[in-house]
């Protein structure tokens, strides 16, 4: 009886087909059922100091610490949420506060500051103060806490969008 299967046509009959199929499965498997390794993470701790007169509370719809892995070109870039570390809502009308975000994926952050949502519009955000040391760039490293300091001077907010290189 002649073997008409594709494997029988390619492989001599003397090779055990089950062994060959088993080897192919073993060599072709990349641990597909094993979850991928979790990305390494660290913590960002920000010390924020506020100078000057706060805007009216009705003009502060939201206030957050935001660390971005990119330099935004306009407010539409704020939709890149997967490339940012964002704090919970910050306190209003305080002189200083500490902010901590844990489980931040390691890597570089290029534009970081305190952001104010000034109306109900989803994209109505502006920076009030930026991290400026080291050209505004810092790195989160695995299992470490990265400290940054930001001064918010209500009389002199940063230019937005920032100048592009």
C-alpha positions as CSV (number, residue, x, y, z in Angstrom):
1,X,0.0,0.0,0.0
2,X,1.4,3.4,-1.0
3,X,1.5,6.3,1.5
4,X,-0.3,9.3,-0.1
5,X,-0.1,11.8,2.8
6,X,2.0,14.9,2.4
7,X,4.3,13.8,5.3
8,X,4.7,10.4,3.7
9,X,5.6,11.9,0.4
10,X,8.3,14.2,2.0
11,X,9.7,11.9,4.6
12,X,10.9,8.4,4.1
13,X,8.7,5.8,5.5
14,X,11.5,4.6,7.8
15,X,11.2,7.7,10.0
16,X,8.6,7.5,12.8
17,X,6.0,10.1,11.9
18,X,4.8,10.6,15.5
19,X,8.4,11.3,16.6
20,X,8.9,13.8,13.8
21,X,5.6,15.6,14.5
22,X,6.5,15.8,18.2
23,X,9.9,17.3,17.4
24,X,8.4,19.8,15.1
25,X,6.0,20.9,17.8
26,X,8.7,21.2,20.4
27,X,11.0,23.1,18.1
28,X,8.2,25.4,16.9
29,X,6.8,26.2,20.3
30,X,7.8,29.6,21.9
31,X,6.1,29.1,25.2
32,X,2.9,30.5,23.7
33,X,0.8,29.6,26.8
34,X,3.2,31.2,29.2
35,X,2.4,34.9,30.0
36,X,5.1,37.3,28.8
37,X,7.4,38.7,31.4
38,X,6.0,41.8,33.1
39,X,7.9,45.0,32.1
40,X,10.2,46.2,34.8
41,X,8.9,49.1,36.9
42,X,9.9,51.8,39.4
43,X,8.4,54.7,41.2
44,X,8.2,58.5,40.5
45,X,8.0,60.8,43.5
46,X,7.5,64.5,42.8
47,X,7.9,67.4,45.2
48,X,5.7,70.2,44.0
49,X,5.9,73.8,45.2
50,X,3.3,76.4,44.3
51,X,4.2,80.2,44.1
52,X,1.7,83.0,43.7
53,X,-2.0,83.3,43.6
54,X,-4.0,80.2,42.6
55,X,-6.5,80.5,39.8
56,X,-10.2,80.6,40.8
57,X,-11.3,77.1,41.8
58,X,-13.9,77.2,39.0
59,X,-11.0,77.5,36.5
60,X,-9.3,74.3,37.8
61,X,-11.5,71.4,36.6
62,X,-8.6,69.0,37.3
63,X,-5.0,69.2,38.3
64,X,-2.5,66.3,37.9
65,X,1.2,65.4,37.7
66,X,1.9,64.1,34.2
67,X,5.2,62.5,33.0
68,X,5.4,62.0,29.2
69,X,7.7,59.8,27.2
70,X,7.6,62.4,24.4
71,X,7.4,66.2,24.0
72,X,3.9,67.1,23.0
73,X,3.2,69.2,19.9
74,X,-0.3,70.1,20.8
75,X,-3.1,69.0,23.2
76,X,-4.1,66.2,20.8
77,X,-0.9,64.4,21.9
78,X,-2.5,64.1,25.4
79,X,-4.5,61.2,24.0
80,X,-1.3,59.1,24.0
81,X,-2.2,57.8,27.5
82,X,-0.1,54.7,27.2
83,X,3.0,56.8,26.9
84,X,2.3,58.8,30.1
85,X,2.4,58.3,33.9
86,X,-0.5,60.3,35.4
87,X,-1.2,60.9,39.1
88,X,-4.5,61.0,40.8
89,X,-6.1,64.4,41.2
90,X,-3.9,66.9,43.1
91,X,-5.0,69.1,45.9
92,X,-6.2,72.6,45.3
93,X,-4.9,75.8,47.0
94,X,-1.9,74.3,48.8
95,X,1.6,75.6,49.1
96,X,3.3,72.3,48.4
97,X,2.6,68.6,48.0
98,X,4.2,65.3,47.4
99,X,3.0,63.1,44.6
100,X,3.9,59.4,44.1
101,X,3.2,57.1,41.2
102,X,4.3,53.5,41.6
103,X,4.5,50.7,39.0
104,X,5.7,53.0,36.3
105,X,7.3,51.2,33.4
106,X,11.1,51.9,33.3
107,X,12.5,54.2,30.7
108,X,13.0,57.9,29.8
109,X,10.5,60.7,30.4
110,X,11.0,63.8,28.3
111,X,8.3,66.3,29.3
112,X,6.9,66.3,32.9
113,X,4.9,68.8,34.9
114,X,1.8,69.8,36.6
115,X,-1.2,70.1,34.2
116,X,-4.4,72.0,34.7
117,X,-7.6,71.3,33.0
118,X,-9.1,74.8,32.6
119,X,-12.6,73.9,31.2
120,X,-14.8,70.9,30.7
121,X,-13.4,70.3,27.2
122,X,-11.5,67.0,27.1
123,X,-8.4,68.7,25.5
124,X,-8.4,71.9,27.6
125,X,-5.2,71.2,29.5
126,X,-2.1,73.4,30.0
127,X,1.1,73.1,31.9
128,X,1.5,75.1,35.1
129,X,5.0,74.1,35.9
130,X,7.6,71.8,34.4
131,X,10.5,69.6,35.6
132,X,13.5,71.4,34.3
133,X,16.6,69.7,35.7
134,X,18.7,67.8,33.1
135,X,16.9,69.5,30.3
136,X,13.6,68.1,31.6
137,X,14.6,64.5,31.1
138,X,14.7,61.8,33.8
139,X,14.8,58.0,33.8
140,X,12.8,55.6,35.9
141,X,14.9,52.5,36.8
142,X,13.8,49.1,37.9
143,X,12.7,48.9,41.6
144,X,14.0,52.4,42.3
145,X,12.3,55.7,43.2
146,X,13.1,58.6,41.0
147,X,12.7,62.0,42.7
148,X,11.8,65.1,40.7
149,X,11.0,68.7,41.8
150,X,8.6,71.0,40.1
151,X,7.9,74.7,40.9
152,X,4.5,76.0,39.7
153,X,4.7,79.8,39.4
154,X,1.1,80.9,38.6
155,X,2.4,84.3,37.3
156,X,4.8,82.6,34.8
157,X,3.4,79.4,33.3
158,X,5.4,77.5,30.7
159,X,4.8,78.2,27.0
160,X,2.6,75.6,25.4
161,X,3.0,74.0,23.0
162,X,6.7,73.9,23.8
163,X,9.3,74.9,21.1
164,X,10.2,71.9,18.9
165,X,13.8,71.2,18.3
